[in-house]
């Protein structure tokens, strides 16, 4: 939008600014008042805003997301500051449910962005987290959604999209972070205690880091697709009818499909439901892929890649457990436990090596 700037804070968004923000999706709508209905800041600034109109029609509420300067450097290093707004500026259609975006603005020199998005509650969406896991049937819907996403950008279908040429491969954190992460793992294990299986409690931290990095390096091999990159249950929502949607695309990457599939499934259902249903759910994903038969992973290839993926979620949620700025402790503990159980059940080290 020409001349449209980014407000210094979400509380300072004016009716005039919001009118301009909605102009493309709701032409003729004139906002008369903006009220903050909810502030929910985390690693980004986030707010639900209530809107009144002097003319035309538009949404009663919107969800707004912008950079929190206090976390900008960490977010840029760990996920990528502009991946999500750049995705929606690209106007590439995603074949999965996600919040509609009314406005996406990036200020690269100022390390800032702002997005004005659909308030999902208006559609009856039910955002989930690890304390409210999915049923196996709902997880199957998520697997089919990921298969649609991955199929649309499978191999040449991604490399042939100039609008997505900026999407980076998934790469591990730099070597200088290894000792820091290895130091975090013992603290996380102490916090989790007996919630973690013996194998995970006994694993040498640096060995676990090396295993994680080995898996991340392997993501550059095999079929390549567009990855949500952060498809844990806290970035999902359930729609009426049990369809699954995905939000928060800040970790968008390209790489092997197993990262999204394993990270989603192993954390989205209880350990008991995973053990009972994961084989059929992996097959649900594999057979739902709309790709050339010669490029479809075999059942054995899919299962081995899925087994390897458990180390990804395990390391990330052990680290998250020690940092209350990222997630509530109960949410982090539940996910660390689920990924740890999967790591043990699936003999992940053997699958990675």
Phi, psi and omega in degrees: 000123183298126175079357182282118179261175180257121179300151181295330176210158182293334178291345185260007178292128183261167177298322180295317179297316182291326175302314178294323181295328182266359189300321183288318183273335181223070181300137180092347178284131178239112182282132180257337183205141176237125178236140177279113178272331182200133167251130183221059184290142173222240174284345170237160170282133183218143180205147167260126183246134173268138185238140170242156188234139173270338179201154178070191182227148177199183181293145177290329179221153173225160176250130184239138183226134180212170181290137167266114184305331181293337182245004187300314183295317180294318179297317179298322183284326187262333183227325184112116191292324191247009185299314183292308179298326179292323177303313185279340170289334181290341180060026173281131182284131177257128185275032175227156179290136178206162178298133174295143183249119178278326184207138174225120180233141179234134172240089185295314179300325180272004183049055184214154170210165171215141176231134173250118189233165173302138169276108187298336181298336179293340177259007181076020180290145183243093178298140183245161168216182188295339179281350178228075187292165177279156169282163176303323179294320177293320178298324177298323175297321177295322178295320178293323177296316178296325177296322177295315180299309184294322180298320184295339185232030186283122176051245185296339179291339173267311183296337179275000181263099180300327181295343180245018183295340181280347184293127186273155169290157175283123179233152179287163177297158182296155186302329182294347178271351185302311183294323177299312181293320179296331177285334180285326187299314178300323177296317179297319180294325177294319179295322184279328178059226185287358175293340178262142179292158184305321181302317181288323179294331185267345186294133177296129184307314183292328175295322178294320177297316180297321178296316178300313182293327176297319177295316181298317178299324182290345180295341180277357180253161180076193181302139179246138181211178175278124181255136167301317172089344182214046191276038175285168189299332179293349176250025178238164172213153180254129178264159173307131187096358175073016169293151182248133175244162182234134176237178178057082184262028186289336181265015181314131180212177167244147182165198184284138185303333188298334181298310180295315187294311181293317182297320177293302191294315186293336179257345189275336180240166177293160177302319181297315179292324177298312181301322184282333192235354190296324181297315180290329180289323175295322177291327174301313178297311187299315183283340178279346179297126178260077184225162176305139185302327180291342181257353180288130176298142174290167179300320180292317178298317181296318182292318180296316179296320178297317179302316183296330189292342185298333180294332181299302181295324182300308183295317182296321184275339167295317179294318182295327180302330183271357184237098185293344179291340184270309183211157173299149184298321182294324177294314181295319182296317180299319181287318177302320180294317182294316180291326177294319177297318179296318179305318181283311184300321188268001184048057185302318180305321181292327180286325179288316183283000000 
